[in-house]
């Protein structure tokens, strides 16, 4: 486990400076959620201009939590209802939960969405308990059992996103996907006029792929210009832009076929090769939409049904795994620095008490 020498205030200050300077660099990250003979599975990468870390944090049932949202009347307080594991990024984002999955097979993913930033000013406090972007992925997976349950609560104004609090005091556009073991998917985005839009779909819909800007309606307009049925892929663009990554992801996942008699390891390999063919970002390439460079630093693939989780650090191409079910006996919050442990040559993550932040 990484030893964090900075106190919480210093970490927040470093994260704020780092995030505040990369508004246009952030057109990165992708997420696939697909159905396989071994159950619904998700592949997710974190891509950024600076190298990223990753700590897997186990949050057992019964833990009391409070989200800090000073710009909102009501802050969310919750007690962990479902045992969950969150992927925490401390090196750049100062403790953001980027992805998580719980014991019921419900997962959630947080990705950058630059185009929503300009709508934050128009967003009105709904009066519901507000959840910080630092905590929202944890809150969803520790509170709800299905995508439908989480969305119904959101639509009933039982929780809201603390847009104006942003990340460590700086406003940023982000968006959230929620996906469960049945393949039900929801995408939450902030649109024009400060309106929250909730898209619904499943692993057969275009919500199976998630990228970054532009907003979903603009992604759909871009994809409509290309014939995804053309296996020759003559109209599939090659840049690392979010528009092109989303389109390539839809094309590749539309044509992938998972064999019923293949093992989970073989299926997982095919998931990763499908993802990496169109959505993994090599170092040093330039995004034509903003002239910036960023790369895939960390990636994980997990199965919503059997609990398998595999982490890859693309700085060294080291891998480490664990099974969700092996953590069910934990009664206190436990952590594993998967980047550090993978670099040490461990093949299975070792969870210990979390270092004080």
C-alpha positions as CSV (number, residue, x, y, z in Angstrom):
1,X,0.0,0.0,0.0
2,X,1.4,3.4,-0.9
3,X,2.5,5.6,2.0
4,X,0.9,9.0,1.5
5,X,3.1,11.7,3.0
6,X,0.8,14.6,2.2
7,X,-2.0,15.5,4.5
8,X,-5.6,15.8,3.2
9,X,-5.4,19.5,2.7
10,X,-2.1,19.3,0.8
11,X,-3.4,16.5,-1.4
12,X,-6.5,18.5,-2.2
13,X,-4.3,21.5,-3.1
14,X,-2.1,19.5,-5.4
15,X,-5.1,17.9,-7.0
16,X,-6.8,21.2,-7.5
17,X,-3.7,22.7,-9.3
18,X,-3.3,19.6,-11.5
19,X,-7.0,19.4,-12.5
20,X,-7.4,23.1,-13.0
21,X,-4.7,23.2,-15.7
22,X,-5.9,20.4,-17.9
23,X,-9.4,21.4,-19.0
24,X,-8.8,20.6,-22.7
25,X,-6.4,17.7,-22.0
26,X,-9.2,15.7,-20.5
27,X,-10.9,14.4,-23.6
28,X,-10.0,10.8,-22.5
29,X,-11.2,7.6,-20.9
30,X,-13.6,4.9,-22.3
31,X,-15.9,2.3,-20.9
32,X,-17.4,-0.9,-22.5
33,X,-20.1,-3.0,-21.0
34,X,-21.0,-6.1,-22.9
35,X,-22.9,-9.3,-22.4
36,X,-20.9,-12.6,-22.6
37,X,-21.6,-16.3,-22.0
38,X,-20.0,-15.7,-18.6
39,X,-22.1,-12.7,-17.7
40,X,-22.1,-9.0,-18.2
41,X,-18.6,-7.6,-18.1
42,X,-17.1,-4.1,-18.1
43,X,-13.7,-2.8,-19.5
44,X,-12.6,0.6,-18.4
45,X,-9.5,2.7,-18.9
46,X,-8.3,6.0,-17.4
47,X,-6.4,8.2,-19.9
48,X,-4.8,11.5,-19.0
49,X,-1.9,13.9,-19.8
50,X,-0.2,12.9,-16.5
51,X,0.5,9.4,-15.2
52,X,-2.3,8.1,-13.0
53,X,-2.3,5.8,-10.0
54,X,-5.0,3.4,-8.7
55,X,-6.0,2.1,-5.3
56,X,-8.7,-0.6,-4.9
57,X,-10.7,0.3,-1.8
58,X,-13.0,-2.2,-0.2
59,X,-16.0,-0.6,1.5
60,X,-17.9,-3.1,3.7
61,X,-21.5,-2.9,4.9
62,X,-22.2,-0.6,7.7
63,X,-19.7,2.2,7.1
64,X,-21.1,5.7,7.7
65,X,-20.2,8.3,5.0
66,X,-20.7,12.0,4.6
67,X,-20.2,13.9,1.3
68,X,-18.7,17.4,1.5
69,X,-20.8,19.7,-0.6
70,X,-20.5,23.2,0.8
71,X,-22.4,24.9,-2.0
72,X,-25.5,22.9,-1.4
73,X,-28.2,23.1,1.3
74,X,-28.2,19.4,2.0
75,X,-25.2,17.1,1.9
76,X,-25.6,13.4,1.4
77,X,-25.0,11.1,4.4
78,X,-25.2,7.4,3.8
79,X,-24.4,4.1,5.4
80,X,-22.9,1.5,3.1
81,X,-25.7,-1.0,2.3
82,X,-23.9,-3.1,-0.2
83,X,-20.4,-4.4,0.1
84,X,-18.4,-2.6,-2.7
85,X,-15.0,-2.1,-4.2
86,X,-14.1,1.3,-5.6
87,X,-11.1,2.2,-7.8
88,X,-9.6,5.4,-6.2
89,X,-7.2,7.8,-8.0
90,X,-5.0,9.8,-5.6
91,X,-2.0,10.8,-7.6
92,X,-3.8,13.4,-9.9
93,X,-7.4,13.6,-8.7
94,X,-6.9,13.6,-4.9
95,X,-9.2,10.7,-4.0
96,X,-11.8,10.4,-6.8
97,X,-13.7,7.1,-7.0
98,X,-13.5,6.5,-10.8
99,X,-15.3,3.2,-10.9
100,X,-16.9,0.7,-8.5
101,X,-18.9,-2.5,-8.3
102,X,-21.0,-4.0,-5.5
103,X,-22.1,-7.4,-4.2
104,X,-25.3,-7.2,-6.3
105,X,-23.4,-6.8,-9.6
106,X,-24.2,-3.0,-9.9
107,X,-21.3,-0.9,-11.1
108,X,-20.8,2.8,-11.9
109,X,-18.2,4.7,-13.9
110,X,-17.2,8.4,-13.8
111,X,-15.7,9.9,-17.0
112,X,-14.7,13.4,-18.1
113,X,-17.3,15.4,-20.1
114,X,-15.8,18.8,-20.9
115,X,-18.9,20.0,-22.8
116,X,-21.1,19.9,-19.6
117,X,-18.9,22.5,-17.8
118,X,-20.5,25.5,-19.5
119,X,-24.0,24.3,-18.2
120,X,-23.0,24.2,-14.5
121,X,-23.9,27.8,-13.9
122,X,-27.5,27.2,-14.9
123,X,-27.9,24.1,-12.8
124,X,-30.2,24.7,-9.8
125,X,-30.0,23.0,-6.5
126,X,-32.9,20.6,-6.4
127,X,-33.0,20.4,-2.6
128,X,-32.0,16.7,-2.7
129,X,-29.0,15.5,-0.7
130,X,-26.0,16.4,-2.8
131,X,-23.1,14.1,-3.6
132,X,-19.7,15.3,-4.5
133,X,-17.9,14.0,-7.6
134,X,-15.3,12.5,-5.3
135,X,-18.0,10.2,-3.7
136,X,-20.8,9.8,-6.3
137,X,-19.6,6.5,-7.7
138,X,-19.2,5.1,-4.2
139,X,-22.6,6.4,-3.1
140,X,-24.4,4.8,-6.1
141,X,-22.8,1.4,-5.7
142,X,-23.0,1.3,-1.9
143,X,-26.7,2.3,-1.9
144,X,-28.5,0.6,-4.8
145,X,-28.8,-2.9,-6.1
146,X,-29.8,-2.3,-9.8
147,X,-29.5,0.4,-12.4
148,X,-33.3,0.9,-12.3
149,X,-33.3,1.4,-8.5
150,X,-30.5,4.1,-8.8
151,X,-32.2,5.9,-11.6
152,X,-35.6,5.8,-10.0
153,X,-34.1,7.4,-6.8
154,X,-32.4,10.0,-8.9
155,X,-35.6,10.8,-10.9
156,X,-37.5,11.0,-7.5
157,X,-35.0,13.7,-6.4
158,X,-33.6,11.4,-3.6
159,X,-30.0,12.5,-4.6
160,X,-28.3,15.0,-6.8
161,X,-24.8,15.7,-8.1
162,X,-23.0,18.6,-6.5
163,X,-22.0,20.3,-9.8
164,X,-21.0,23.6,-8.4
165,X,-18.6,22.1,-5.9
166,X,-16.7,20.4,-8.7
167,X,-13.4,18.6,-7.9
168,X,-11.4,20.2,-5.1
169,X,-13.1,23.6,-5.7
170,X,-12.8,23.7,-9.5
171,X,-15.8,23.2,-11.6
172,X,-15.5,20.4,-14.3
173,X,-17.8,18.6,-16.7
174,X,-18.2,14.9,-15.9
175,X,-20.7,12.2,-16.7
176,X,-21.8,9.0,-15.1
177,X,-22.8,5.6,-16.3
178,X,-24.5,3.0,-14.2
179,X,-24.5,-0.6,-15.3
180,X,-25.7,-3.8,-13.6
181,X,-25.4,-7.6,-14.1
182,X,-28.6,-7.8,-16.1
183,X,-27.1,-5.5,-18.8
184,X,-29.3,-2.5,-17.9
185,X,-27.4,0.8,-18.5
186,X,-28.0,4.4,-17.6
187,X,-26.0,7.5,-18.7
188,X,-26.4,10.7,-16.7
189,X,-25.3,14.0,-18.4
190,X,-25.7,17.7,-17.7
191,X,-27.1,19.4,-20.8
192,X,-28.1,22.9,-22.0
193,X,-29.9,25.0,-19.4
194,X,-28.5,23.0,-16.5
195,X,-30.9,20.1,-17.3
196,X,-29.9,16.6,-16.2
197,X,-30.6,14.1,-19.0
198,X,-30.8,10.4,-18.2
199,X,-30.3,8.0,-21.2
200,X,-31.4,4.4,-20.8
201,X,-30.3,1.4,-22.7
202,X,-28.6,-2.0,-22.4
203,X,-25.6,-3.9,-23.7
204,X,-27.2,-4.1,-27.2
205,X,-27.7,-0.3,-27.3
206,X,-25.2,2.4,-28.1
207,X,-24.8,2.9,-24.3
208,X,-22.6,-0.2,-24.3
209,X,-19.8,2.2,-25.2
210,X,-19.0,5.4,-23.2
211,X,-16.4,8.0,-24.1
212,X,-16.1,11.7,-23.5
213,X,-17.1,14.9,-25.3
214,X,-19.3,15.7,-27.1
215,X,-22.6,15.0,-25.4
216,X,-24.5,11.8,-26.3
217,X,-26.8,13.4,-28.8
218,X,-23.8,14.7,-30.7
219,X,-22.1,11.3,-30.6
220,X,-25.2,9.8,-32.1
221,X,-25.3,12.3,-34.9
222,X,-21.6,11.6,-35.7
223,X,-22.1,7.8,-35.7
224,X,-25.1,8.0,-38.0
225,X,-22.8,9.2,-40.8
226,X,-20.9,5.9,-40.8
227,X,-22.1,2.4,-41.9
228,X,-21.3,0.2,-38.9
229,X,-22.3,-2.9,-40.8
230,X,-19.4,-2.5,-43.3
231,X,-16.9,-5.1,-42.0
232,X,-14.2,-3.6,-44.3
233,X,-14.3,-0.6,-41.9
234,X,-13.6,1.8,-44.8
235,X,-15.4,4.7,-43.0
236,X,-13.9,4.1,-39.5
237,X,-11.6,7.0,-38.4
238,X,-8.4,6.4,-36.6
239,X,-7.7,9.5,-34.4
240,X,-7.7,9.3,-30.6
241,X,-10.4,11.9,-30.3
242,X,-13.4,10.9,-28.2
243,X,-15.8,11.1,-31.2
244,X,-13.6,8.6,-33.1
245,X,-13.0,6.3,-30.1
246,X,-16.7,6.1,-29.4
247,X,-17.4,5.3,-33.0
248,X,-14.7,2.7,-33.2
249,X,-15.9,1.2,-29.9
250,X,-19.4,0.8,-31.3
251,X,-18.1,-0.7,-34.5
252,X,-15.8,-3.2,-32.8
253,X,-18.4,-4.3,-30.2
254,X,-21.1,-4.7,-32.9
255,X,-19.1,-7.4,-34.6
256,X,-17.4,-9.2,-31.7
257,X,-18.8,-12.7,-31.1
258,X,-18.2,-14.6,-27.8
259,X,-18.1,-18.4,-28.1
260,X,-20.3,-20.3,-25.7
261,X,-17.7,-22.9,-25.1
262,X,-14.8,-20.5,-24.4
263,X,-13.5,-20.2,-20.9
264,X,-13.8,-17.0,-18.9
265,X,-10.1,-16.3,-19.4
266,X,-10.5,-16.6,-23.2
267,X,-13.6,-14.4,-23.1
268,X,-11.8,-11.8,-21.0
269,X,-9.0,-11.9,-23.5
270,X,-11.4,-11.2,-26.3
271,X,-13.0,-8.4,-24.4
272,X,-9.6,-6.7,-23.9
273,X,-8.5,-7.2,-27.5
274,X,-11.8,-5.7,-28.7
275,X,-11.4,-2.7,-26.4
276,X,-7.7,-2.2,-27.1
277,X,-8.1,-2.3,-30.9
278,X,-10.2,0.9,-30.9
279,X,-10.1,2.6,-27.5
280,X,-6.7,2.1,-25.9
281,X,-4.6,5.2,-26.4
282,X,-0.8,4.9,-27.0
283,X,1.5,7.5,-25.5
284,X,2.5,10.6,-27.6
285,X,-0.4,10.7,-30.1
286,X,-2.1,14.0,-30.6
287,X,-5.9,14.6,-30.4
288,X,-6.9,16.7,-33.5
289,X,-9.7,18.3,-31.6
290,X,-7.5,20.1,-29.1
291,X,-3.9,19.5,-30.1
292,X,-3.2,17.8,-26.8
293,X,-1.6,14.4,-26.0
294,X,-2.7,11.9,-23.3
295,X,-2.5,8.2,-22.9
296,X,-4.0,5.2,-21.3
297,X,-2.3,4.7,-17.9
298,X,-4.6,2.2,-16.1
299,X,-7.2,-0.2,-17.2
300,X,-9.4,-2.8,-15.6
301,X,-11.8,-5.5,-16.7
302,X,-14.3,-7.0,-14.3
303,X,-17.2,-9.5,-14.5
304,X,-20.5,-8.4,-12.9
305,X,-21.4,-12.1,-12.2
306,X,-18.4,-14.0,-11.1
307,X,-16.4,-11.2,-9.4
308,X,-13.2,-11.5,-11.4
309,X,-11.2,-8.3,-11.6
310,X,-8.0,-7.8,-13.6
311,X,-6.0,-4.5,-13.5
312,X,-3.3,-3.4,-16.0
313,X,-0.8,-0.6,-15.5
314,X,0.2,0.5,-19.0
315,X,3.3,2.4,-17.9
316,X,4.9,-1.0,-17.3
317,X,2.3,-3.4,-18.7
318,X,2.2,-5.1,-15.3
319,X,-1.0,-6.8,-14.3
320,X,-2.6,-7.9,-11.1
321,X,-6.0,-9.4,-10.2
322,X,-8.3,-10.4,-7.4
323,X,-11.9,-11.8,-7.0
324,X,-14.5,-9.6,-5.4
325,X,-15.9,-12.6,-3.5
326,X,-12.6,-13.0,-1.6
327,X,-13.2,-9.6,0.1
328,X,-16.7,-10.3,1.4
329,X,-15.4,-11.2,4.8
330,X,-13.8,-7.8,5.3
331,X,-15.4,-5.8,8.2
332,X,-13.4,-2.7,7.8
333,X,-12.3,-0.5,4.9
334,X,-9.2,-2.1,3.2
335,X,-7.0,-1.0,0.3
336,X,-4.6,-2.3,-2.3
337,X,-2.3,-0.1,-4.3
338,X,-2.7,-2.1,-7.5
339,X,-0.1,0.0,-9.4
340,X,2.6,-0.6,-6.8
341,X,1.8,-4.2,-6.2
342,X,1.7,-5.0,-9.9
343,X,5.2,-3.4,-10.3
344,X,6.4,-5.6,-7.4
345,X,5.5,-8.6,-9.5
346,X,2.5,-9.7,-7.4
347,X,-0.2,-11.5,-9.4
348,X,-2.9,-11.3,-6.7
349,X,-3.8,-8.1,-4.9
350,X,-3.1,-7.9,-1.2
351,X,-5.5,-5.8,0.9
352,X,-4.4,-4.1,4.1
353,X,-5.7,-1.3,6.2
354,X,-6.0,1.9,4.2
355,X,-3.3,4.5,4.8
356,X,-4.6,7.7,6.4
357,X,-5.3,10.5,3.9
